[in-house]
Amino acid sequence: MDPKRWSKPITYEEDGRGGYRTITSTGEAARVLLNKWPIANGRQYRRARQVCLDVLEGKRMPSEARKAFLDAAKEADVFVRDQ
């Protein structure tokens, strides 16, 4: 099992029009934050990007990236189904 994978996936509203996507790993979360996030600024957004990169470099645990992603989603008012 990939150590960067999350123990529980997160499903979030991707486009604000009812499209959903499920994230299962730190790598997926990093790609979403860097390429498809609805806001390009915000304290939790910047923190989530950094935590994801730290996890990918082996400096933090994947659970920290999952929590940071949830915090960034709350900040950006992105609907999340935390499974």
C-alpha positions in Angstrom: 0.0 0.0 0.0 1.2 3.5 -0.9 2.2 5.3 2.3 0.9 8.5 0.9 -2.6 7.1 0.6 -5.2 8.2 3.1 -7.0 5.9 5.4 -10.3 7.5 4.5 -11.1 9.2 1.2 -12.7 12.6 0.8 -15.3 13.5 -1.8 -15.6 17.1 -2.6 -17.7 19.2 -5.1 -15.2 19.9 -7.9 -16.9 22.6 -9.9 -19.7 24.2 -7.9 -22.2 22.7 -10.3 -22.7 19.3 -8.7 -19.6 17.5 -10.1 -17.9 15.5 -7.4 -14.4 14.0 -7.2 -13.0 11.6 -4.6 -9.5 12.1 -3.3 -7.7 9.1 -1.8 -4.1 10.2 -1.5 -1.8 13.1 -0.8 -0.6 13.2 -4.4 -4.1 13.6 -5.7 -4.8 16.3 -3.2 -1.7 18.2 -4.2 -2.6 18.1 -7.9 -6.1 19.4 -7.0 -4.8 22.2 -4.8 -2.2 23.3 -7.4 -4.3 23.0 -10.5 -8.1 23.1 -9.8 -8.6 24.9 -6.5 -11.3 27.6 -6.6 -9.2 30.2 -4.8 -5.6 31.0 -5.4 -5.0 32.6 -2.0 -5.8 31.9 1.6 -3.9 30.9 4.7 -5.3 27.3 4.9 -4.9 26.9 1.1 -1.2 27.8 1.3 -0.8 25.6 4.4 -2.4 22.6 2.7 -0.2 22.9 -0.4 2.9 23.0 1.9 1.7 20.1 4.0 1.0 18.0 0.9 4.5 18.7 -0.5 6.0 17.8 2.9 4.2 14.5 2.9 5.4 13.7 -0.6 8.9 14.4 0.5 8.5 12.1 3.5 8.6 14.9 6.1 5.0 14.5 7.5 2.3 11.9 7.8 -0.5 11.5 5.2 -3.1 12.1 7.8 -1.8 15.7 8.2 -2.3 16.3 4.5 -5.8 15.0 4.7 -6.6 17.3 7.6 -5.0 20.3 5.8 -7.1 19.6 2.7 -10.3 19.6 4.8 -9.2 22.9 6.4 -8.6 24.4 2.9 -11.9 23.2 1.7 -13.7 24.8 4.6 -11.8 28.1 4.0 -12.8 28.0 0.3 -16.4 27.1 1.0 -16.0 23.8 -1.0 -18.6 21.2 -0.1 -17.0 18.0 1.3 -18.4 14.6 2.2 -15.9 13.3 4.7 -16.2 9.6 4.4 
